[in-house]
Amino acid sequence: MSDRTVLLVVHTGRKPAVTTARELADRLVAAGMTVRVLGTEAAALECPPVEIAEDGANGSELVVALGGDGTLLRAAEFARPAGAALLGVNLGHVGFLAEAERTDLDAMVERILTSSYDVEERMTLDVVVRRGDDVVATDWALNDVTVEKASRQRMVDLMVEVDARPLSRWSGDGVVCATPTGSTAYAFSAGGPVVWPSVEAILVVPISAHALFARPLVVAPSSTVAIELPAGTGDAIAFCDGRRTIDVAVHDRLELRRGEPIRLVRMAGATFTDRLVSKFRLPVRGWRGPAEEEAATD
């Protein structure tokens, strides 16, 4: 058995994801690799000789997420602390974060076995919630951190600060703070810009704000963005990648800054522009491309 190890994280509620996971495990084990699965997923997968991941992704060179973007964000929770590379296999709908499709299985297995894939670092956000002098919560996000009203019956007032200077006070449904990776997710739906992954920045996008100045902002990656809940407003909830929640009370202060990057696997030669066109089905008919250089003449 090889000392090369892969952890599979699977959306077991989707039959194609389970079927693909079994086939992938079969082929990697047959090639001599060690395959691990999560204990909570082992029974549903019924894979061949695999190990139960007792210690997350520690010791794994690769974490393979089989499902949609939600599955990849869940897999990121194992990959980031272990420093493992993360590969998404899309078996959902849009699957914007995924690198491979189910139909790419043959090529994917070959690239995993030969380690012939690229790894790019993606920016993350670290979150700290302070209550007076105490830190009451910490977390992180690959896509975004949203601070939203805790009650549907009322809006929430949020004071936003950048680099220790007050920026504006917004009354509305909340605010999205996103990475470039998350610019195509909730921030995009809230009216924010699409940011190429190679551009490091923090996006600040108000959600349904009642204010004259409520435009999306693109902040330097070295900046610290802080959100305070002033007196007279209701409590809020912070969502990290839409998966983990933090209760934020009046007078609390939530601080966001650039965190340790996560390593995403890239196999295809498609550019980010190609991905946008494909995933969002953008109209490009009629594109002629750059003019070819005329052949040199005597």
N, C-alpha and C positions, 0 to 999 in steps of 0.2 A: 504493500500500500504506500502511495506517495505521501509526502509530507505537505502536499498542496491541498488546501481545504477551501470549500465553497459553502456558504450558508444560503439556503433558499428561504425566502419569505413569500408566502403565497396567499392570494385571496381565495380561501377554500370555499367560499360561497359561489364561485364561478367554476362550472365544470370544465371549460376550456383551460383555465389556469391550473386546475388540479391535473388534468391530462398532460398538459405540457410539462408541469413540474415532474411528474413521474417519468416521462420520456427523457427529460434532461438529466435527472438523477441516474437513470439506468445507464445512459451513455457516458456520463462522467465517471461513475463507479467502475464501469467496464474498462475505462481507460486508465484506471489506477488512482483516481483522485478520491479524496475523502469528501463526502457530502453530508452536511448537517441540516437539520430542520428544527423548527421550534417545537417544543414539547406540546404546545396547545394545538399544533397543526398536524402532528405525526399521525394520529388516528385517521384523519380525513384523507391524508395523502397516501398512506399504505405503500410507501416507497420501498425499493429493494434495500439491501444492507446500507443503512444510513445511520448516522449518530444523532442523538438528541443534543441540541446546543444548550449545554448547561450554563455556559458563560457567555451568552450572547454571540457576538461575532469575533471575540478575541481569538487570535490565531488563524483567522480566515483571511485569505488574500482578496476575496471577492464576496460581495453580498448580491444575490440576484433576486430582484423583486418581480414577481409574476402576478400582474393584475393591472390596475389603473394607476393614476397619479397618487391616489390615496394610499395604495399599497407601497408605492415607492417612498412616500413620506414616512410611512411606518417603518420601512426597512432602513431609512436614514437614521432612525433612532438607535439602531444597532451598529451601522457602519461608521458613523462619525466618531464615537468614543474609541472604537477599535482601530481607527485609521485605515479601515478596509475600503477598497474601491467599491462603488455602487453601480450596478447595471440594472436598468429597468426594461422589462419585457412587457409590451403593451397588450393586455387582454381586456381592456376596458373600452371607453368610447374615444375621447380625444387623445389621452395619453401623451400630453405634451412633453413630459419629462422623460418618457421612455426612449431608449435608444434602438431597441429591436422590436420586431413584430413576431408573432407566432410562426409566420411563414419563413422566418429567417433562422429557424432552429439549426439546420445543418451548418450554416456559416458561423453561427454563434458558438456552437460546440467546438468547431475547429479553432476559432480565435481564442476561446478560453483555454483549450488544451495547449496551444502554442504561445499563449500570452501575447498575441498579436493584436493588441488594442491600445488605444490612447487613453490617457487619464487627464482630465482637466479639473482644476480646482474651482469650486463655486463658492462665492461669498455666503456667509450666514450672518444672522443677527443674534447677539446675546441680549438677554432681558434680565433686568434687576428691578424689583419692586421694593421701594423704601417706605417705611412708615415711621416718620420721625427719624431717629438715629438708627433704627433697626432695619435690616434687610429681611423681608418677610417671604420673599420668593425669588427664585432664579429659574431661567429656562433659556431656550434657544429656538431658532426657526430657520429652515432652509428657504421657504417661500415667503412667509409674512407673519407679522404679529398685528392682530387687529384689536383695538380697544373699542368695545361696543356697549351700548346702554344695557343695563341689567333688567330694566323693566320696559315692556312694550308700550306701556301707557304714557311714558314721558321721554323727552329727549335728554341727552346728557351733555353737559358743558365740559369742554376739554381745553385746558390751557397748554399750548404747544410751545416748546422752547428748543432752540438749536444752539449748541455750543455756549450754554449758560446765559443766553440772551432770549428774552421773550419774543415770540413771533406773532402769535394771534390766539384768540379765544374763539373756538367754534362750538356752536350749539347745533346738535343734530343727532344722527344715529351712531356716530363714532368716527374712527380714523383707521386707515390701513397703513402700516409701515412695512414696506416690502423690499426684498432684494431684487436684482435684475432677473434672477431665476423666477421669482414670484411675480414679475411684472405682467405675465400673461395669465395670472390667476385672478384672485379677488380684486387686486388693485386695478386690473384691466376692466373688470366689470363695473368698478366704481368710477371709471373715467380716466384712469391713469395711463401714462404712455407705455409703450412696449420698449424695453431697454435691452440691447444686445448683451449677452452674458459676459462678453469681454470688457464691458464698461462697468467698473465697480462704482456703485452708488447706493444710497438709501432713498427709496421713494416714500413720500408722505402724501397720502391721498385722503381727503375728507370724504365721509360718507353722508350724503344728503344733508350737507351743512347749510344752516340759515345764516349766511354771512355774505357781505359784498366781496370779500377776498377769501375764496375757498377753492383756489386752483390747485391741481396736483403740483408737488414740488419735487425736485431732484436734488438731493443733498450730498455733499462730499462724503466718501466712505470713511474718512477720518473723523467725521463729526459725531457728536453725541446728541441724539434726539431725546428729549424728555417730555412726558405728558403728565400733567397734574390734574387732579380733580379738585377744583376750588370749592369753597363753602357754598351751599345753596343748591348744589346739583345732586343727582342721584348716584348710586354706586354703579360700577361698570364691571365688565368681564373682559379679560384679555385672553385671546385665543392664539396659541402658537401653532402655526400650520394647520389650524382648524381642528387639531386633535387634542391638545392639552390646554386646560383652562387655569386661569389665575383670577381670583376675586380681587377687585381693586376698589377700595373704599374711599370715601370723601377724605381729602387731604393726603392721600397716597401719591407717590411719585414713581412713575414707571420710566426707566432709562433704557435706551437701546443704543448699542454700538456694534461695530463690526466684530464678528466672532471668528473662531477657528474655521477654516474652509472645510468643505466636504469634497471628496474626490469622486467625480462622476466618470463612468466609462463612456468613451465614444468609439464606435466601431465603423459607422458609415461615413462616407465622404461628404454627405449633405451639409450645406452651410446652414446657419441659423435662418437666413432668408428663405431657403428651400423649406425648412421646417415650418416657418410661418405660413407659407403658401399652401403646404400640404395639409397642416392641421386645421387651419381656418378656411381652407378652400377659397383662397383669394383669387380674384379674376386677373389672370395674366395673359389671356389670349390677345394676340396682336403684338406681343413683345418681339422686337427684332434683334435685340442684343447689340453689343458694341460692333462698330464697323470693322471689318477685317482690314488689316494693313495691306495696302497695295503692293504687289510684287515690285521689287526694284527693277528698273529698266535702264538700259544703256543710254 
